[in-house]
Amino acid sequence: MTVYKIKGQSGTVEQVITVSAETPEQALEDAKKYFPERMHCQLSVSSDDNEYRELLRKNGYPERVLEQFSDEDCEGECEAVGIV
């Protein structure tokens, strides 16, 4: 099992929870019970062992920046800067 951080934001309020799951999709489904339904489409998933997050770490990205990125953001950043 992997520990995933699920972040939801509504206006200026941000809520982050951690969920253990086999896949990011399962973590997202499990996390939905902790967030109001209006936030379900705005949830993002991240995990420390994401391969793209590791690539960004190895390329000098600071942790404070990586904490703000979802797993999808990390993948997009790697593609944007030509790491992958």
HTML snippet that shows the backbone in 3Dmol.js (N, CA, C, O; Angstrom):
<script src="https://3Dmol.org/build/3Dmol-min.js"></script>
<div id="view" style="width:600px;height:400px;position:relative"></div>
<script>
const pdb = `
ATOM      1  N   MET A   1       0.836  -1.182   0.000  1.00  0.00           N
ATOM      2  CA  MET A   1       0.000   0.000   0.000  1.00  0.00           C
ATOM      3  C   MET A   1       0.881   1.245   0.000  1.00  0.00           C
ATOM      4  O   MET A   1       1.959   1.271   0.593  1.00  0.00           O
ATOM      5  N   THR A   2       0.398   2.246  -0.667  1.00  0.00           N
ATOM      6  CA  THR A   2       1.091   3.519  -0.753  1.00  0.00           C
ATOM      7  C   THR A   2       0.271   4.574  -0.033  1.00  0.00           C
ATOM      8  O   THR A   2      -0.959   4.516  -0.031  1.00  0.00           O
ATOM      9  N   VAL A   3       0.944   5.535   0.576  1.00  0.00           N
ATOM     10  CA  VAL A   3       0.258   6.638   1.236  1.00  0.00           C
ATOM     11  C   VAL A   3       0.146   7.786   0.240  1.00  0.00           C
ATOM     12  O   VAL A   3       1.144   8.235  -0.323  1.00  0.00           O
ATOM     13  N   TYR A   4      -1.072   8.249   0.033  1.00  0.00           N
ATOM     14  CA  TYR A   4      -1.352   9.341  -0.891  1.00  0.00           C
ATOM     15  C   TYR A   4      -1.872  10.540  -0.125  1.00  0.00           C
ATOM     16  O   TYR A   4      -2.604  10.396   0.854  1.00  0.00           O
ATOM     17  N   LYS A   5      -1.491  11.721  -0.573  1.00  0.00           N
ATOM     18  CA  LYS A   5      -2.058  12.957  -0.045  1.00  0.00           C
ATOM     19  C   LYS A   5      -3.140  13.406  -1.012  1.00  0.00           C
ATOM     20  O   LYS A   5      -2.915  13.505  -2.218  1.00  0.00           O
ATOM     21  N   ILE A   6      -4.310  13.675  -0.467  1.00  0.00           N
ATOM     22  CA  ILE A   6      -5.418  14.168  -1.265  1.00  0.00           C
ATOM     23  C   ILE A   6      -5.669  15.608  -0.829  1.00  0.00           C
ATOM     24  O   ILE A   6      -5.888  15.888   0.350  1.00  0.00           O
ATOM     25  N   LYS A   7      -5.632  16.513  -1.805  1.00  0.00           N
ATOM     26  CA  LYS A   7      -5.822  17.926  -1.492  1.00  0.00           C
ATOM     27  C   LYS A   7      -7.085  18.421  -2.176  1.00  0.00           C
ATOM     28  O   LYS A   7      -7.322  18.162  -3.356  1.00  0.00           O
ATOM     29  N   GLY A   8      -7.882  19.135  -1.409  1.00  0.00           N
ATOM     30  CA  GLY A   8      -9.081  19.762  -1.945  1.00  0.00           C
ATOM     31  C   GLY A   8      -9.086  21.230  -1.579  1.00  0.00           C
ATOM     32  O   GLY A   8      -8.667  21.608  -0.485  1.00  0.00           O
ATOM     33  N   GLN A   9      -9.562  22.058  -2.499  1.00  0.00           N
ATOM     34  CA  GLN A   9      -9.575  23.487  -2.235  1.00  0.00           C
ATOM     35  C   GLN A   9     -10.908  24.053  -2.687  1.00  0.00           C
ATOM     36  O   GLN A   9     -11.409  23.742  -3.768  1.00  0.00           O
ATOM     37  N   SER A  10     -11.465  24.890  -1.831  1.00  0.00           N
ATOM     38  CA  SER A  10     -12.715  25.576  -2.140  1.00  0.00           C
ATOM     39  C   SER A  10     -12.543  27.019  -1.698  1.00  0.00           C
ATOM     40  O   SER A  10     -12.473  27.305  -0.502  1.00  0.00           O
ATOM     41  N   GLY A  11     -12.475  27.915  -2.648  1.00  0.00           N
ATOM     42  CA  GLY A  11     -12.226  29.315  -2.312  1.00  0.00           C
ATOM     43  C   GLY A  11     -10.846  29.457  -1.702  1.00  0.00           C
ATOM     44  O   GLY A  11      -9.844  29.091  -2.316  1.00  0.00           O
ATOM     45  N   THR A  12     -10.800  29.985  -0.501  1.00  0.00           N
ATOM     46  CA  THR A  12      -9.514  30.169   0.178  1.00  0.00           C
ATOM     47  C   THR A  12      -9.219  29.055   1.170  1.00  0.00           C
ATOM     48  O   THR A  12      -8.184  29.075   1.837  1.00  0.00           O
ATOM     49  N   VAL A  13     -10.114  28.089   1.273  1.00  0.00           N
ATOM     50  CA  VAL A  13      -9.943  26.992   2.225  1.00  0.00           C
ATOM     51  C   VAL A  13      -9.323  25.791   1.531  1.00  0.00           C
ATOM     52  O   VAL A  13      -9.822  25.328   0.506  1.00  0.00           O
ATOM     53  N   GLU A  14      -8.225  25.287   2.099  1.00  0.00           N
ATOM     54  CA  GLU A  14      -7.565  24.104   1.550  1.00  0.00           C
ATOM     55  C   GLU A  14      -7.551  23.024   2.620  1.00  0.00           C
ATOM     56  O   GLU A  14      -7.227  23.290   3.778  1.00  0.00           O
ATOM     57  N   GLN A  15      -7.902  21.811   2.233  1.00  0.00           N
ATOM     58  CA  GLN A  15      -7.913  20.677   3.149  1.00  0.00           C
ATOM     59  C   GLN A  15      -7.055  19.577   2.550  1.00  0.00           C
ATOM     60  O   GLN A  15      -7.179  19.262   1.367  1.00  0.00           O
ATOM     61  N   VAL A  16      -6.179  18.986   3.370  1.00  0.00           N
ATOM     62  CA  VAL A  16      -5.314  17.902   2.913  1.00  0.00           C
ATOM     63  C   VAL A  16      -5.486  16.727   3.868  1.00  0.00           C
ATOM     64  O   VAL A  16      -5.431  16.887   5.087  1.00  0.00           O
ATOM     65  N   ILE A  17      -5.695  15.545   3.297  1.00  0.00           N
ATOM     66  CA  ILE A  17      -5.769  14.328   4.105  1.00  0.00           C
ATOM     67  C   ILE A  17      -4.813  13.302   3.502  1.00  0.00           C
ATOM     68  O   ILE A  17      -4.401  13.430   2.349  1.00  0.00           O
ATOM     69  N   THR A  18      -4.466  12.291   4.285  1.00  0.00           N
ATOM     70  CA  THR A  18      -3.651  11.182   3.775  1.00  0.00           C
ATOM     71  C   THR A  18      -4.490   9.912   3.795  1.00  0.00           C
ATOM     72  O   THR A  18      -5.271   9.673   4.716  1.00  0.00           O
ATOM     73  N   VAL A  19      -4.309   9.112   2.764  1.00  0.00           N
ATOM     74  CA  VAL A  19      -5.066   7.875   2.601  1.00  0.00           C
ATOM     75  C   VAL A  19      -4.112   6.791   2.116  1.00  0.00           C
ATOM     76  O   VAL A  19      -3.291   7.036   1.232  1.00  0.00           O
ATOM     77  N   SER A  20      -4.216   5.604   2.684  1.00  0.00           N
ATOM     78  CA  SER A  20      -3.441   4.454   2.200  1.00  0.00           C
ATOM     79  C   SER A  20      -4.287   3.692   1.196  1.00  0.00           C
ATOM     80  O   SER A  20      -5.451   3.384   1.455  1.00  0.00           O
ATOM     81  N   ALA A  21      -3.690   3.389   0.043  1.00  0.00           N
ATOM     82  CA  ALA A  21      -4.426   2.673  -0.997  1.00  0.00           C
ATOM     83  C   ALA A  21      -3.446   1.988  -1.938  1.00  0.00           C
ATOM     84  O   ALA A  21      -2.247   2.266  -1.919  1.00  0.00           O
ATOM     85  N   GLU A  22      -3.970   1.099  -2.750  1.00  0.00           N
ATOM     86  CA  GLU A  22      -3.154   0.383  -3.729  1.00  0.00           C
ATOM     87  C   GLU A  22      -2.864   1.245  -4.952  1.00  0.00           C
ATOM     88  O   GLU A  22      -1.778   1.159  -5.526  1.00  0.00           O
ATOM     89  N   THR A  23      -3.828   2.077  -5.357  1.00  0.00           N
ATOM     90  CA  THR A  23      -3.674   2.904  -6.551  1.00  0.00           C
ATOM     91  C   THR A  23      -4.122   4.334  -6.247  1.00  0.00           C
ATOM     92  O   THR A  23      -4.866   4.561  -5.293  1.00  0.00           O
ATOM     93  N   PRO A  24      -3.674   5.295  -7.051  1.00  0.00           N
ATOM     94  CA  PRO A  24      -4.143   6.672  -6.859  1.00  0.00           C
ATOM     95  C   PRO A  24      -5.663   6.800  -7.045  1.00  0.00           C
ATOM     96  O   PRO A  24      -6.319   7.578  -6.353  1.00  0.00           O
ATOM     97  N   GLU A  25      -6.202   6.032  -7.979  1.00  0.00           N
ATOM     98  CA  GLU A  25      -7.641   6.069  -8.222  1.00  0.00           C
ATOM     99  C   GLU A  25      -8.426   5.600  -7.007  1.00  0.00           C
ATOM    100  O   GLU A  25      -9.454   6.178  -6.655  1.00  0.00           O
ATOM    101  N   GLN A  26      -7.926   4.537  -6.366  1.00  0.00           N
ATOM    102  CA  GLN A  26      -8.580   4.014  -5.167  1.00  0.00           C
ATOM    103  C   GLN A  26      -8.479   5.035  -4.036  1.00  0.00           C
ATOM    104  O   GLN A  26      -9.441   5.230  -3.294  1.00  0.00           O
ATOM    105  N   ALA A  27      -7.335   5.682  -3.899  1.00  0.00           N
ATOM    106  CA  ALA A  27      -7.149   6.697  -2.862  1.00  0.00           C
ATOM    107  C   ALA A  27      -8.128   7.844  -3.054  1.00  0.00           C
ATOM    108  O   ALA A  27      -8.710   8.344  -2.091  1.00  0.00           O
ATOM    109  N   LEU A  28      -8.306   8.253  -4.290  1.00  0.00           N
ATOM    110  CA  LEU A  28      -9.224   9.342  -4.591  1.00  0.00           C
ATOM    111  C   LEU A  28     -10.661   8.965  -4.238  1.00  0.00           C
ATOM    112  O   LEU A  28     -11.391   9.762  -3.649  1.00  0.00           O
ATOM    113  N   GLU A  29     -11.058   7.757  -4.598  1.00  0.00           N
ATOM    114  CA  GLU A  29     -12.411   7.287  -4.265  1.00  0.00           C
ATOM    115  C   GLU A  29     -12.610   7.200  -2.755  1.00  0.00           C
ATOM    116  O   GLU A  29     -13.656   7.594  -2.241  1.00  0.00           O
ATOM    117  N   ASP A  30     -11.603   6.682  -2.042  1.00  0.00           N
ATOM    118  CA  ASP A  30     -11.697   6.574  -0.584  1.00  0.00           C
ATOM    119  C   ASP A  30     -11.774   7.949   0.059  1.00  0.00           C
ATOM    120  O   ASP A  30     -12.472   8.129   1.057  1.00  0.00           O
ATOM    121  N   ALA A  31     -11.066   8.916  -0.500  1.00  0.00           N
ATOM    122  CA  ALA A  31     -10.998  10.257   0.082  1.00  0.00           C
ATOM    123  C   ALA A  31     -12.284  11.042  -0.108  1.00  0.00           C
ATOM    124  O   ALA A  31     -12.561  11.963   0.660  1.00  0.00           O
ATOM    125  N   LYS A  32     -13.068  10.699  -1.108  1.00  0.00           N
ATOM    126  CA  LYS A  32     -14.278  11.475  -1.400  1.00  0.00           C
ATOM    127  C   LYS A  32     -15.245  11.527  -0.225  1.00  0.00           C
ATOM    128  O   LYS A  32     -16.029  12.469  -0.112  1.00  0.00           O
ATOM    129  N   LYS A  33     -15.201  10.533   0.644  1.00  0.00           N
ATOM    130  CA  LYS A  33     -16.131  10.550   1.783  1.00  0.00           C
ATOM    131  C   LYS A  33     -15.755  11.610   2.819  1.00  0.00           C
ATOM    132  O   LYS A  33     -16.555  11.924   3.700  1.00  0.00           O
ATOM    133  N   TYR A  34     -14.543  12.164   2.720  1.00  0.00           N
ATOM    134  CA  TYR A  34     -14.094  13.185   3.664  1.00  0.00           C
ATOM    135  C   TYR A  34     -14.272  14.609   3.146  1.00  0.00           C
ATOM    136  O   TYR A  34     -14.057  15.570   3.885  1.00  0.00           O
ATOM    137  N   PHE A  35     -14.661  14.748   1.890  1.00  0.00           N
ATOM    138  CA  PHE A  35     -14.822  16.055   1.276  1.00  0.00           C
ATOM    139  C   PHE A  35     -16.264  16.245   0.835  1.00  0.00           C
ATOM    140  O   PHE A  35     -16.920  15.279   0.445  1.00  0.00           O
ATOM    141  N   PRO A  36     -16.771  17.477   0.891  1.00  0.00           N
ATOM    142  CA  PRO A  36     -18.119  17.732   0.371  1.00  0.00           C
ATOM    143  C   PRO A  36     -18.189  17.399  -1.122  1.00  0.00           C
ATOM    144  O   PRO A  36     -17.193  17.516  -1.837  1.00  0.00           O
ATOM    145  N   GLU A  37     -19.344  16.993  -1.575  1.00  0.00           N
ATOM    146  CA  GLU A  37     -19.496  16.569  -2.969  1.00  0.00           C
ATOM    147  C   GLU A  37     -19.103  17.667  -3.951  1.00  0.00           C
ATOM    148  O   GLU A  37     -18.591  17.368  -5.030  1.00  0.00           O
ATOM    149  N   ARG A  38     -19.329  18.918  -3.606  1.00  0.00           N
ATOM    150  CA  ARG A  38     -18.994  20.024  -4.515  1.00  0.00           C
ATOM    151  C   ARG A  38     -17.485  20.121  -4.777  1.00  0.00           C
ATOM    152  O   ARG A  38     -17.062  20.750  -5.747  1.00  0.00           O
ATOM    153  N   MET A  39     -16.674  19.497  -3.909  1.00  0.00           N
ATOM    154  CA  MET A  39     -15.218  19.541  -4.068  1.00  0.00           C
ATOM    155  C   MET A  39     -14.657  18.324  -4.794  1.00  0.00           C
ATOM    156  O   MET A  39     -13.469  18.303  -5.118  1.00  0.00           O
ATOM    157  N   HIS A  40     -15.472  17.316  -5.055  1.00  0.00           N
ATOM    158  CA  HIS A  40     -14.968  16.064  -5.618  1.00  0.00           C
ATOM    159  C   HIS A  40     -14.245  16.260  -6.951  1.00  0.00           C
ATOM    160  O   HIS A  40     -13.275  15.552  -7.223  1.00  0.00           O
ATOM    161  N   CYS A  41     -14.682  17.182  -7.774  1.00  0.00           N
ATOM    162  CA  CYS A  41     -14.038  17.387  -9.073  1.00  0.00           C
ATOM    163  C   CYS A  41     -12.761  18.214  -8.946  1.00  0.00           C
ATOM    164  O   CYS A  41     -12.023  18.363  -9.921  1.00  0.00           O
ATOM    165  N   GLN A  42     -12.492  18.755  -7.753  1.00  0.00           N
ATOM    166  CA  GLN A  42     -11.321  19.603  -7.549  1.00  0.00           C
ATOM    167  C   GLN A  42     -10.232  18.918  -6.727  1.00  0.00           C
ATOM    168  O   GLN A  42      -9.257  19.568  -6.350  1.00  0.00           O
ATOM    169  N   LEU A  43     -10.370  17.633  -6.441  1.00  0.00           N
ATOM    170  CA  LEU A  43      -9.394  16.925  -5.625  1.00  0.00           C
ATOM    171  C   LEU A  43      -8.168  16.560  -6.443  1.00  0.00           C
ATOM    172  O   LEU A  43      -8.274  16.217  -7.621  1.00  0.00           O
ATOM    173  N   SER A  44      -6.996  16.638  -5.808  1.00  0.00           N
ATOM    174  CA  SER A  44      -5.759  16.221  -6.472  1.00  0.00           C
ATOM    175  C   SER A  44      -5.042  15.197  -5.601  1.00  0.00           C
ATOM    176  O   SER A  44      -5.148  15.220  -4.374  1.00  0.00           O
ATOM    177  N   VAL A  45      -4.314  14.302  -6.252  1.00  0.00           N
ATOM    178  CA  VAL A  45      -3.644  13.190  -5.581  1.00  0.00           C
ATOM    179  C   VAL A  45      -2.136  13.355  -5.736  1.00  0.00           C
ATOM    180  O   VAL A  45      -1.645  13.701  -6.811  1.00  0.00           O
ATOM    181  N   SER A  46      -1.407  13.103  -4.650  1.00  0.00           N
ATOM    182  CA  SER A  46       0.049  13.091  -4.743  1.00  0.00           C
ATOM    183  C   SER A  46       0.604  12.023  -3.806  1.00  0.00           C
ATOM    184  O   SER A  46      -0.014  11.662  -2.804  1.00  0.00           O
ATOM    185  N   SER A  47       1.790  11.528  -4.164  1.00  0.00           N
ATOM    186  CA  SER A  47       2.474  10.540  -3.329  1.00  0.00           C
ATOM    187  C   SER A  47       3.962  10.796  -3.393  1.00  0.00           C
ATOM    188  O   SER A  47       4.473  11.265  -4.410  1.00  0.00           O
ATOM    189  N   ASP A  48       4.662  10.493  -2.314  1.00  0.00           N
ATOM    190  CA  ASP A  48       6.098  10.745  -2.273  1.00  0.00           C
ATOM    191  C   ASP A  48       6.894   9.834  -3.190  1.00  0.00           C
ATOM    192  O   ASP A  48       7.986  10.200  -3.623  1.00  0.00           O
ATOM    193  N   ASP A  49       6.371   8.658  -3.494  1.00  0.00           N
ATOM    194  CA  ASP A  49       7.144   7.728  -4.312  1.00  0.00           C
ATOM    195  C   ASP A  49       6.785   7.790  -5.797  1.00  0.00           C
ATOM    196  O   ASP A  49       7.076   6.854  -6.542  1.00  0.00           O
ATOM    197  N   ASN A  50       6.165   8.870  -6.226  1.00  0.00           N
ATOM    198  CA  ASN A  50       5.841   9.063  -7.635  1.00  0.00           C
ATOM    199  C   ASN A  50       7.128   9.232  -8.433  1.00  0.00           C
ATOM    200  O   ASN A  50       8.001  10.002  -8.032  1.00  0.00           O
ATOM    201  N   GLU A  51       7.263   8.529  -9.552  1.00  0.00           N
ATOM    202  CA  GLU A  51       8.499   8.558 -10.337  1.00  0.00           C
ATOM    203  C   GLU A  51       8.819   9.949 -10.866  1.00  0.00           C
ATOM    204  O   GLU A  51       9.987  10.332 -10.930  1.00  0.00           O
ATOM    205  N   TYR A  52       7.802  10.704 -11.244  1.00  0.00           N
ATOM    206  CA  TYR A  52       8.038  12.050 -11.776  1.00  0.00           C
ATOM    207  C   TYR A  52       8.488  13.003 -10.664  1.00  0.00           C
ATOM    208  O   TYR A  52       9.325  13.878 -10.884  1.00  0.00           O
ATOM    209  N   ARG A  53       7.922  12.820  -9.477  1.00  0.00           N
ATOM    210  CA  ARG A  53       8.330  13.633  -8.324  1.00  0.00           C
ATOM    211  C   ARG A  53       9.805  13.365  -8.002  1.00  0.00           C
ATOM    212  O   ARG A  53      10.556  14.286  -7.681  1.00  0.00           O
ATOM    213  N   GLU A  54      10.203  12.100  -8.093  1.00  0.00           N
ATOM    214  CA  GLU A  54      11.611  11.741  -7.855  1.00  0.00           C
ATOM    215  C   GLU A  54      12.537  12.376  -8.888  1.00  0.00           C
ATOM    216  O   GLU A  54      13.618  12.857  -8.549  1.00  0.00           O
ATOM    217  N   LEU A  55      12.109  12.375 -10.142  1.00  0.00           N
ATOM    218  CA  LEU A  55      12.910  13.007 -11.190  1.00  0.00           C
ATOM    219  C   LEU A  55      13.094  14.501 -10.919  1.00  0.00           C
ATOM    220  O   LEU A  55      14.183  15.047 -11.102  1.00  0.00           O
ATOM    221  N   LEU A  56      12.025  15.146 -10.486  1.00  0.00           N
ATOM    222  CA  LEU A  56      12.127  16.577 -10.170  1.00  0.00           C
ATOM    223  C   LEU A  56      13.059  16.813  -8.989  1.00  0.00           C
ATOM    224  O   LEU A  56      13.838  17.765  -8.989  1.00  0.00           O
ATOM    225  N   ARG A  57      12.978  15.937  -7.975  1.00  0.00           N
ATOM    226  CA  ARG A  57      13.895  16.039  -6.828  1.00  0.00           C
ATOM    227  C   ARG A  57      15.345  15.939  -7.288  1.00  0.00           C
ATOM    228  O   ARG A  57      16.193  16.740  -6.898  1.00  0.00           O
ATOM    229  N   LYS A  58      15.609  14.946  -8.120  1.00  0.00           N
ATOM    230  CA  LYS A  58      16.974  14.733  -8.611  1.00  0.00           C
ATOM    231  C   LYS A  58      17.475  15.899  -9.449  1.00  0.00           C
ATOM    232  O   LYS A  58      18.682  16.099  -9.585  1.00  0.00           O
ATOM    233  N   ASN A  59      16.545  16.670 -10.013  1.00  0.00           N
ATOM    234  CA  ASN A  59      16.911  17.821 -10.835  1.00  0.00           C
ATOM    235  C   ASN A  59      16.852  19.133 -10.058  1.00  0.00           C
ATOM    236  O   ASN A  59      16.815  20.213 -10.649  1.00  0.00           O
ATOM    237  N   GLY A  60      16.844  19.031  -8.741  1.00  0.00           N
ATOM    238  CA  GLY A  60      17.014  20.210  -7.898  1.00  0.00           C
ATOM    239  C   GLY A  60      15.769  20.973  -7.512  1.00  0.00           C
ATOM    240  O   GLY A  60      15.872  22.073  -6.971  1.00  0.00           O
ATOM    241  N   TYR A  61      14.593  20.425  -7.773  1.00  0.00           N
ATOM    242  CA  TYR A  61      13.383  21.124  -7.350  1.00  0.00           C
ATOM    243  C   TYR A  61      13.283  21.089  -5.831  1.00  0.00           C
ATOM    244  O   TYR A  61      13.431  20.022  -5.235  1.00  0.00           O
ATOM    245  N   PRO A  62      13.033  22.235  -5.186  1.00  0.00           N
ATOM    246  CA  PRO A  62      12.916  22.262  -3.722  1.00  0.00           C
ATOM    247  C   PRO A  62      11.651  21.555  -3.235  1.00  0.00           C
ATOM    248  O   PRO A  62      10.635  21.529  -3.930  1.00  0.00           O
ATOM    249  N   GLU A  63      11.726  20.990  -2.051  1.00  0.00           N
ATOM    250  CA  GLU A  63      10.584  20.270  -1.470  1.00  0.00           C
ATOM    251  C   GLU A  63       9.358  21.162  -1.333  1.00  0.00           C
ATOM    252  O   GLU A  63       8.233  20.703  -1.533  1.00  0.00           O
ATOM    253  N   ARG A  64       9.561  22.424  -0.997  1.00  0.00           N
ATOM    254  CA  ARG A  64       8.414  23.334  -0.821  1.00  0.00           C
ATOM    255  C   ARG A  64       7.639  23.487  -2.123  1.00  0.00           C
ATOM    256  O   ARG A  64       6.428  23.704  -2.102  1.00  0.00           O
ATOM    257  N   VAL A  65       8.325  23.375  -3.248  1.00  0.00           N
ATOM    258  CA  VAL A  65       7.653  23.431  -4.552  1.00  0.00           C
ATOM    259  C   VAL A  65       6.965  22.105  -4.836  1.00  0.00           C
ATOM    260  O   VAL A  65       5.820  22.079  -5.287  1.00  0.00           O
ATOM    261  N   LEU A  66       7.656  21.012  -4.574  1.00  0.00           N
ATOM    262  CA  LEU A  66       7.092  19.686  -4.842  1.00  0.00           C
ATOM    263  C   LEU A  66       5.848  19.418  -4.000  1.00  0.00           C
ATOM    264  O   LEU A  66       4.947  18.704  -4.439  1.00  0.00           O
ATOM    265  N   GLU A  67       5.792  19.980  -2.801  1.00  0.00           N
ATOM    266  CA  GLU A  67       4.623  19.798  -1.941  1.00  0.00           C
ATOM    267  C   GLU A  67       3.365  20.380  -2.569  1.00  0.00           C
ATOM    268  O   GLU A  67       2.259  19.917  -2.291  1.00  0.00           O
ATOM    269  N   GLN A  68       3.527  21.385  -3.409  1.00  0.00           N
ATOM    270  CA  GLN A  68       2.393  22.037  -4.047  1.00  0.00           C
ATOM    271  C   GLN A  68       1.897  21.297  -5.288  1.00  0.00           C
ATOM    272  O   GLN A  68       0.784  21.545  -5.752  1.00  0.00           O
ATOM    273  N   PHE A  69       2.719  20.386  -5.832  1.00  0.00           N
ATOM    274  CA  PHE A  69       2.394  19.679  -7.073  1.00  0.00           C
ATOM    275  C   PHE A  69       1.631  18.393  -6.788  1.00  0.00           C
ATOM    276  O   PHE A  69       1.978  17.642  -5.876  1.00  0.00           O
ATOM    277  N   SER A  70       0.596  18.149  -7.570  1.00  0.00           N
ATOM    278  CA  SER A  70      -0.042  16.833  -7.558  1.00  0.00           C
ATOM    279  C   SER A  70       0.830  15.906  -8.407  1.00  0.00           C
ATOM    280  O   SER A  70       1.784  16.361  -9.037  1.00  0.00           O
ATOM    281  N   ASP A  71       0.511  14.622  -8.426  1.00  0.00           N
ATOM    282  CA  ASP A  71       1.261  13.687  -9.263  1.00  0.00           C
ATOM    283  C   ASP A  71       1.151  14.085 -10.736  1.00  0.00           C
ATOM    284  O   ASP A  71       2.128  13.993 -11.479  1.00  0.00           O
ATOM    285  N   GLU A  72      -0.036  14.527 -11.157  1.00  0.00           N
ATOM    286  CA  GLU A  72      -0.216  14.964 -12.541  1.00  0.00           C
ATOM    287  C   GLU A  72       0.619  16.206 -12.841  1.00  0.00           C
ATOM    288  O   GLU A  72       1.188  16.329 -13.926  1.00  0.00           O
ATOM    289  N   ASP A  73       0.693  17.127 -11.877  1.00  0.00           N
ATOM    290  CA  ASP A  73       1.518  18.326 -12.049  1.00  0.00           C
ATOM    291  C   ASP A  73       2.983  17.950 -12.231  1.00  0.00           C
ATOM    292  O   ASP A  73       3.678  18.533 -13.064  1.00  0.00           O
ATOM    293  N   CYS A  74       3.455  16.979 -11.454  1.00  0.00           N
ATOM    294  CA  CYS A  74       4.853  16.535 -11.566  1.00  0.00           C
ATOM    295  C   CYS A  74       5.125  15.965 -12.945  1.00  0.00           C
ATOM    296  O   CYS A  74       6.156  16.255 -13.552  1.00  0.00           O
ATOM    297  N   GLU A  75       4.208  15.160 -13.435  1.00  0.00           N
ATOM    298  CA  GLU A  75       4.376  14.582 -14.768  1.00  0.00           C
ATOM    299  C   GLU A  75       4.409  15.688 -15.824  1.00  0.00           C
ATOM    300  O   GLU A  75       5.254  15.675 -16.719  1.00  0.00           O
ATOM    301  N   GLY A  76       3.489  16.638 -15.714  1.00  0.00           N
ATOM    302  CA  GLY A  76       3.447  17.738 -16.660  1.00  0.00           C
ATOM    303  C   GLY A  76       4.695  18.603 -16.623  1.00  0.00           C
ATOM    304  O   GLY A  76       5.177  19.060 -17.660  1.00  0.00           O
ATOM    305  N   GLU A  77       5.211  18.822 -15.432  1.00  0.00           N
ATOM    306  CA  GLU A  77       6.437  19.625 -15.277  1.00  0.00           C
ATOM    307  C   GLU A  77       7.620  18.911 -15.902  1.00  0.00           C
ATOM    308  O   GLU A  77       8.434  19.542 -16.576  1.00  0.00           O
ATOM    309  N   CYS A  78       7.732  17.608 -15.691  1.00  0.00           N
ATOM    310  CA  CYS A  78       8.819  16.831 -16.296  1.00  0.00           C
ATOM    311  C   CYS A  78       8.766  16.926 -17.819  1.00  0.00           C
ATOM    312  O   CYS A  78       9.798  17.083 -18.473  1.00  0.00           O
ATOM    313  N   GLU A  79       7.572  16.831 -18.376  1.00  0.00           N
ATOM    314  CA  GLU A  79       7.429  16.926 -19.834  1.00  0.00           C
ATOM    315  C   GLU A  79       7.758  18.344 -20.304  1.00  0.00           C
ATOM    316  O   GLU A  79       8.408  18.526 -21.334  1.00  0.00           O
ATOM    317  N   ALA A  80       7.309  19.343 -19.547  1.00  0.00           N
ATOM    318  CA  ALA A  80       7.516  20.738 -19.955  1.00  0.00           C
ATOM    319  C   ALA A  80       8.994  21.127 -19.984  1.00  0.00           C
ATOM    320  O   ALA A  80       9.421  21.878 -20.861  1.00  0.00           O
ATOM    321  N   VAL A  81       9.765  20.626 -19.040  1.00  0.00           N
ATOM    322  CA  VAL A  81      11.174  20.998 -18.996  1.00  0.00           C
ATOM    323  C   VAL A  81      12.083  19.987 -19.700  1.00  0.00           C
ATOM    324  O   VAL A  81      13.304  20.148 -19.724  1.00  0.00           O
ATOM    325  N   GLY A  82      11.473  18.942 -20.273  1.00  0.00           N
ATOM    326  CA  GLY A  82      12.227  17.985 -21.070  1.00  0.00           C
ATOM    327  C   GLY A  82      12.996  16.942 -20.286  1.00  0.00           C
ATOM    328  O   GLY A  82      13.996  16.414 -20.774  1.00  0.00           O
ATOM    329  N   ILE A  83      12.549  16.635 -19.081  1.00  0.00           N
ATOM    330  CA  ILE A  83      13.228  15.619 -18.273  1.00  0.00           C
ATOM    331  C   ILE A  83      12.878  14.220 -18.781  1.00  0.00           C
ATOM    332  O   ILE A  83      13.702  13.308 -18.710  1.00  0.00           O
ATOM    333  N   VAL A  84      11.666  14.052 -19.290  1.00  0.00           N
ATOM    334  CA  VAL A  84      11.241  12.728 -19.797  1.00  0.00           C
ATOM    335  C   VAL A  84      11.160  12.729 -21.307  1.00  0.00           C
ATOM    336  O   VAL A  84      10.821  11.710 -21.909  1.00  0.00           O
TER     337      VAL A  84
END
`;
const viewer = $3Dmol.createViewer("view");
viewer.addModel(pdb, "pdb");
viewer.setStyle({}, {cartoon: {color: "spectrum"}});
viewer.zoomTo();
viewer.render();
</script>
